[in-house]
């Protein structure tokens, strides 16, 4: 399944009344139906489960949708996502038949049907948390540490009273109380950062401020499977070890730690996440691949990891670079990599719509001016699908150097050969057409000028 990330939902409330009735007979599925916010634009909506795509649901031309969801497992918590701003938490049990009318203003989202009372609570819970905490950063997070902690506890105590008023079954209540416990710790961890942002200075934390955090067992398979706020904490704790994903020592430490985790589901999840670290120039690619193959169960993801490793193994310093041929130039004509033989070549793979790419342009222009007249060629290759947008961007930013556009965007053979799936990406190729660095420093990185000076000597 594809990994996704779910953002916090803006404050909202549930408008419609809901009826619940017990599932009848041997029903082993749930039914969801309704209407999307933007009919005609949404061709499908996504049902997410455990932060992964569980099912893609087709949307008809009139904006309506209906689908049967099975199997229904012991974890009943889902999200229905139209886009990043329209995300509705759902509780799907055997026999649930829920109808929703989605809206960008989530306060206008309605829900009705059978077995929907728990969904009602989940929506109201997110509304409550956003209103009381997420929407009050400047007030709540600006408070002194102990005052903040007491107020956060008070808010979660109030939420617990709301939960108990519903008279849900013990399993659901226990799950939601665990969610609140871990969410509370998440806010404690976030406090210093948001406090500094709110009032412009660091908080001085008293002894014991993180007592609840320090009591958590970060290797609990059952909690990881059932409680999304616990999953968030575990991932944050382990991935903070990878502050610099290109640092071989950090990768080695992470893999050693991850391999020692007893919970299979946690190890598997961490293994899925590090597939993207297999990249040209990473000295720990083999160790990452071994960890992935040992812990990931999905064959398609294993194949992705193996392919990335094979590509990265080809793209090593000293080997012949993949080539591009007859790419269109901004000023007419074409150019091929072979045209620059005899010069050091620094390639910027970018697009007009890519904000990080555009952010590097001033630094790239400074670099070009600094090395003007030296034996180096600065080549920018756009992967824009819209040629006019490329031309307009080159003109608007007054781009220098050699400006080219790839022949088939991300599917261009040169892009595929370098396994480029995110931009900007920067490449260094020597005067003989051999790879120097398939993941070169960005123009904004002070190290780059030093690297180029050394190579040009």
Secondary structure, 3 states (H helix, E strand, C coil): CCECCCCCCCCCCCCCCCCCCCCCCCCCCEEEEEECCCCCCCCEEEEEECCEEEEEEECCCCCEEEEEECCCCCCCEEEEEEECCEEEEEECCCCCEEEEECCCCHHHCEEEEECCHHHHHHHHHHHHHHHHCHHHHHHHCCCCHHHHHHHHHHHHHHHHHHHHHCCCCHHHHHHHHHHHHHHHHHHHHHHHHHHHHHHCCCCCCCCCCCHHHHCCCCCCHHHHHHCHHHHHHHHHHHHHHHCCCCCHHHHHHHHHHHHCCCCHHHHHHHHHHHHHHCCCCCCCHHHHHHHHHHHCCCHHHHHHHHHHHHHHHHCCCCCECCCCCCEEECCCCEECHHHHCCCEEEEEEECCCCHHHHHHHHHHHHHHHHCCCCCEEEEEEECCCCHHHHHHHHHHCCCCCEEEECCCHHHCHHHHHCCCCCCCEEEEECCCCEEEECCCCCCCCCHHHHHHHHHHC
